[in-house]
Amino acid sequence: MCRIALISFALLCLEHVPRMSVALDFNDGAQATCIPEHLQLDEYTPRHPSFHIPQDSKILRLGHGKLPGNSWLQRLPCHDTKLDSVASVLEEGRRKWRSPPHSSLCCFPKQLPAKQNCFRSVFDDRIDLTKEQDPEVSEEDRQDYLLHQMKHILTSEFGIQAESIHGTSGRRQLVSRCPSCFGRGSWHVDYHESNMFLFSAILYLGEMSEEHSPERLHGGWTLFANVGHLETSDKAVKVSENGTVELFDGVLIAPKRGRLVLFTGGSENLHSAGPVEAGTRASYQVWFSCNCSEAGS
């Protein structure tokens, strides 16, 4: 499907299906998907004093509802140069750039033109959490089991050779309400932080039981800013000197249990963990690096 057809379809969605958003994927198998309203709004409005979504923002919310086909994919042009629009958001101490560009490394998928090889994606109900709930399974075995599944999805969905990447030891994370834990310092680019973070995976494990957190989880979404790719302007996110964040153009992903978020680690995926405003969010994070000796480079 050509780009003109996609844009026409998008306009049709917006004109004839009120209050729906459109996900566009400009690749060889391009599709335009209307996302139903209940996936967008999902009863989530930020209550954190330092996080604002202006009324006229262009935000795609992937909520707790069922995704069409249990998945969502957005192809992105890879960032192979340093962008001031990204550097201006990052706090002092955060790396602004890393060379060589991530898309030039040996394990990066090459089946598409270079400018379409980066991505962000969501997969629901693809990870088996049976061992995660089994008290007789060791933590090491749980991590290995989850890592194996994440790697399989990454390689099978994006044409990456399994022998060319290596998964880091995962990090289990519990995040509770913390008013001071969100702001400029929370925005980052994974590959800039470490050359081991070429591909990133976040698996949501849900909210903790009442003995850990008596409040229901509110917030804790993952935030992506559409900074400087496609036709988007570089005004996707604004962070003031006092740390207040305004998100004008981006994607918000709800921490639904069993949901896997996979994305490339370059600045095309400038992101932040959203503030947890009540309850406790549980997640498991893994990063994948190139194993260039095995990839033949």
C-alpha positions as CSV (number, residue, x, y, z in Angstrom):
1,M,0.0,0.0,0.0
2,C,1.5,3.3,-0.9
3,R,1.8,6.3,1.5
4,I,-0.9,8.2,-0.2
5,A,-3.4,5.4,0.4
6,L,-2.3,5.2,4.0
7,I,-2.9,8.9,4.5
8,S,-6.2,8.7,2.8
9,F,-7.2,5.9,5.0
10,A,-6.1,7.9,8.1
11,L,-8.2,10.8,7.1
12,L,-11.2,8.5,6.5
13,C,-10.8,7.1,10.0
14,L,-10.7,10.5,11.6
15,E,-13.6,11.8,9.5
16,H,-16.0,9.0,9.9
17,V,-15.1,7.4,13.2
18,P,-15.2,10.1,15.9
19,R,-12.5,10.2,18.6
20,M,-10.4,7.4,17.1
21,S,-6.7,7.5,16.5
22,V,-4.7,6.1,13.6
23,A,-1.5,4.1,13.7
24,L,0.6,4.3,10.5
25,D,3.3,1.9,9.5
26,F,5.2,2.9,6.4
27,N,6.9,-0.4,5.5
28,D,6.5,-2.9,2.7
29,G,3.6,-4.5,4.3
30,A,2.1,-1.2,5.4
31,Q,-1.2,-1.0,7.1
32,A,-3.2,1.8,8.7
33,T,-5.1,0.7,11.8
34,C,-7.9,2.6,13.5
35,I,-7.5,2.3,17.2
36,P,-10.8,2.2,19.1
37,E,-11.5,5.0,21.6
38,H,-11.5,2.6,24.7
39,L,-7.9,1.7,23.9
40,Q,-7.0,5.4,23.7
41,L,-8.6,7.0,26.8
42,D,-8.5,4.0,29.1
43,E,-9.6,6.3,32.0
44,Y,-6.0,7.5,32.4
45,T,-5.5,11.2,33.0
46,P,-2.1,12.2,34.6
47,R,-2.4,13.5,38.1
48,H,1.3,14.1,38.7
49,P,1.9,17.8,39.2
50,S,5.0,17.7,36.9
51,F,3.3,15.9,34.0
52,H,0.9,17.6,31.6
53,I,-0.7,16.5,28.3
54,P,-2.0,19.7,26.6
55,Q,-5.5,19.6,25.1
56,D,-4.3,19.8,21.5
57,S,-1.6,17.1,21.9
58,K,-1.3,14.3,19.3
59,I,-1.0,11.3,21.7
60,L,-1.6,7.6,20.9
61,R,-2.7,5.8,24.0
62,L,-2.4,2.0,24.0
63,G,-4.4,1.2,27.1
64,H,-5.4,-2.0,28.9
65,G,-8.0,-3.0,26.3
66,K,-7.4,-5.6,23.6
67,L,-5.1,-4.5,20.8
68,P,-6.1,-5.4,17.2
69,G,-4.3,-8.7,16.6
70,N,-2.8,-8.5,20.1
71,S,0.1,-6.3,18.7
72,W,1.0,-2.9,17.5
73,L,4.0,-1.8,15.4
74,Q,5.4,1.5,14.3
75,R,8.4,1.6,11.9
76,L,10.7,4.6,12.5
77,P,13.6,6.1,10.6
78,C,16.7,5.4,12.5
79,H,18.6,8.4,13.9
80,D,22.1,8.2,12.6
81,T,23.2,11.7,13.6
82,K,22.9,13.7,16.8
83,L,19.7,15.8,17.1
84,D,19.5,19.0,19.1
85,S,15.8,18.3,19.6
86,V,16.8,15.2,21.6
87,A,19.8,16.7,23.4
88,S,17.8,19.6,24.7
89,V,15.4,17.3,26.6
90,L,18.1,15.2,28.3
91,E,19.4,16.2,31.7
92,E,23.0,17.1,32.3
93,G,24.8,13.8,33.0
94,R,22.8,11.9,30.4
95,R,24.7,11.0,27.2
96,K,23.6,13.0,24.2
97,W,25.1,10.8,21.5
98,R,27.0,7.6,20.9
99,S,29.2,6.6,18.0
100,P,29.0,4.6,15.8
101,P,25.2,4.9,15.2
102,H,23.3,1.9,16.4
103,S,21.8,1.2,13.0
104,S,25.3,0.6,11.5
105,L,26.2,-2.3,13.8
106,C,26.5,-5.9,12.6
107,C,23.3,-7.4,14.1
108,F,20.9,-4.7,13.0
109,P,18.2,-5.9,10.6
110,K,19.0,-5.1,7.0
111,Q,15.9,-6.4,5.2
112,L,14.4,-2.9,5.0
113,P,15.9,0.4,3.8
114,A,18.1,1.9,6.6
115,K,15.6,4.6,7.3
116,Q,12.9,2.1,8.1
117,N,14.8,-0.4,10.2
118,C,14.0,1.1,13.6
119,F,10.8,0.4,15.4
120,R,8.7,0.5,18.6
121,S,6.2,-2.3,19.2
122,V,3.8,-3.9,21.7
123,F,2.9,-7.5,22.0
124,D,0.1,-8.8,24.3
125,D,-0.3,-12.3,25.5
126,R,2.8,-13.6,23.8
127,I,4.8,-14.2,27.0
128,D,4.0,-17.3,29.2
129,L,4.1,-16.1,32.8
130,T,3.4,-19.6,34.3
131,K,6.9,-19.9,35.9
132,E,6.7,-16.3,37.0
133,Q,3.9,-17.4,39.4
134,D,5.5,-20.7,40.5
135,P,7.2,-20.3,44.0
136,E,9.2,-23.5,43.4
137,V,11.0,-22.0,40.3
138,S,14.3,-20.2,41.2
139,E,14.7,-16.5,40.2
140,E,17.5,-17.4,37.8
141,D,15.3,-19.9,36.0
142,R,12.5,-17.4,35.8
143,Q,14.8,-14.8,34.3
144,D,16.2,-17.3,31.7
145,Y,12.7,-18.4,30.8
146,L,11.5,-14.8,30.2
147,L,14.7,-13.8,28.4
148,H,14.4,-16.8,26.0
149,Q,10.8,-15.8,25.1
150,M,11.7,-12.1,24.6
151,K,14.6,-13.0,22.3
152,H,12.4,-15.3,20.2
153,I,9.9,-12.6,19.6
154,L,12.6,-10.1,18.8
155,T,14.3,-12.3,16.3
156,S,11.2,-13.8,14.7
157,E,9.3,-10.5,14.2
158,F,12.2,-8.3,13.1
159,G,14.4,-10.6,11.0
160,I,17.4,-10.5,13.5
161,Q,19.6,-13.5,13.5
162,A,19.4,-15.1,16.9
163,E,23.2,-15.8,17.1
164,S,24.0,-12.2,16.4
165,I,22.5,-10.8,19.6
166,H,23.0,-11.4,23.3
167,G,20.5,-10.6,26.1
168,T,21.8,-9.0,29.2
169,S,20.8,-10.3,32.6
170,G,17.4,-8.9,33.2
171,R,16.4,-6.3,35.9
172,R,13.2,-6.7,37.9
173,Q,11.8,-3.4,38.9
174,L,9.2,-2.3,41.4
175,V,8.1,1.3,41.2
176,S,5.8,2.9,43.8
177,R,4.5,6.4,44.1
178,C,7.3,8.9,44.1
179,P,6.5,12.6,43.3
180,S,10.1,13.5,42.8
181,C,11.0,10.6,40.5
182,F,9.7,12.1,37.3
183,G,11.0,15.0,35.3
184,R,13.9,15.9,33.0
185,G,16.1,13.2,34.5
186,S,13.7,10.4,33.7
187,W,14.0,11.0,29.9
188,H,16.8,9.0,28.2
189,V,18.0,7.1,25.1
190,D,19.1,3.5,25.9
191,Y,21.9,3.2,23.4
192,H,23.4,6.5,24.4
193,E,23.6,5.2,28.0
194,S,25.3,2.0,27.0
195,N,26.5,0.3,23.8
196,M,25.0,-2.9,25.3
197,F,21.5,-1.5,24.9
198,L,20.9,-1.9,21.2
199,F,17.4,-3.3,21.6
200,S,15.2,-2.9,24.7
201,A,12.5,-5.0,26.1
202,I,10.0,-4.1,28.9
203,L,7.7,-6.8,30.2
204,Y,4.9,-5.6,32.5
205,L,4.2,-8.0,35.4
206,G,1.1,-6.1,36.6
207,E,0.6,-4.4,40.0
208,M,1.8,-5.8,43.3
209,S,-0.6,-7.5,45.7
210,E,-2.3,-5.5,48.4
211,E,0.2,-6.5,51.0
212,H,2.8,-4.5,49.1
213,S,0.6,-1.7,47.9
214,P,-3.0,-1.3,49.2
215,E,-3.8,1.2,46.4
216,R,-4.7,0.2,42.9
217,L,-2.1,1.1,40.3
218,H,-2.6,4.4,38.6
219,G,0.0,5.7,36.1
220,G,3.2,3.9,35.4
221,W,2.7,4.1,31.7
222,T,5.8,4.1,29.4
223,L,6.1,7.4,27.4
224,F,7.7,7.8,24.0
225,A,8.2,11.2,22.4
226,N,8.0,11.5,18.6
227,V,11.1,13.6,18.3
228,G,12.4,14.5,14.9
229,H,11.2,11.5,12.8
230,L,8.8,11.3,9.8
231,E,6.9,14.5,9.4
232,T,6.8,15.2,13.1
233,S,8.2,18.5,14.4
234,D,10.9,18.6,17.0
235,K,8.5,20.0,19.5
236,A,7.1,16.7,20.8
237,V,8.1,17.1,24.4
238,K,9.1,20.2,26.5
239,V,10.8,20.0,29.8
240,S,11.0,23.2,31.8
241,E,13.8,24.3,34.2
242,N,11.7,23.1,37.2
243,G,11.3,19.7,35.7
244,T,7.7,20.0,34.5
245,V,7.1,17.8,31.4
246,E,4.6,18.6,28.6
247,L,4.1,15.9,26.0
248,F,2.7,17.2,22.7
249,D,3.4,14.3,20.4
250,G,4.0,10.7,21.4
251,V,2.8,7.3,22.5
252,L,1.7,6.2,25.9
253,I,1.7,2.5,26.7
254,A,-0.3,1.1,29.7
255,P,1.5,-1.3,32.0
256,K,-0.9,-4.2,31.3
257,R,0.2,-7.5,32.8
258,G,1.8,-9.8,30.2
259,R,2.4,-6.9,27.8
260,L,5.8,-6.8,26.1
261,V,7.3,-3.5,24.7
262,L,10.2,-4.0,22.2
263,F,12.0,-1.1,20.6
264,T,15.3,0.0,19.1
265,G,17.7,1.8,21.4
266,G,18.5,4.9,19.4
267,S,17.2,8.5,19.9
268,E,14.2,7.7,17.6
269,N,12.9,6.1,20.8
270,L,13.5,8.9,23.4
271,H,11.4,7.7,26.3
272,S,10.6,7.8,30.0
273,A,8.9,5.8,32.6
274,G,5.7,7.7,33.4
275,P,5.0,8.6,37.0
276,V,3.3,6.0,39.3
277,E,0.7,8.1,41.0
278,A,-0.8,5.3,43.1
279,G,0.0,1.7,43.8
280,T,3.1,-0.2,42.7
281,R,4.1,-1.2,39.1
282,A,6.1,-4.4,38.6
283,S,8.1,-5.0,35.4
284,Y,11.1,-6.9,34.0
285,Q,13.6,-5.3,31.7
286,V,16.1,-6.8,29.3
287,W,18.5,-5.2,26.9
288,F,20.1,-6.9,23.8
289,S,23.5,-6.1,22.4
290,C,25.4,-7.2,19.3
291,N,27.5,-10.3,19.3
292,C,29.6,-9.2,16.3
293,S,32.1,-12.0,16.5
294,E,29.3,-14.5,15.9
295,A,27.6,-12.2,13.3
296,G,30.7,-12.3,11.2
297,S,31.7,-8.7,11.5
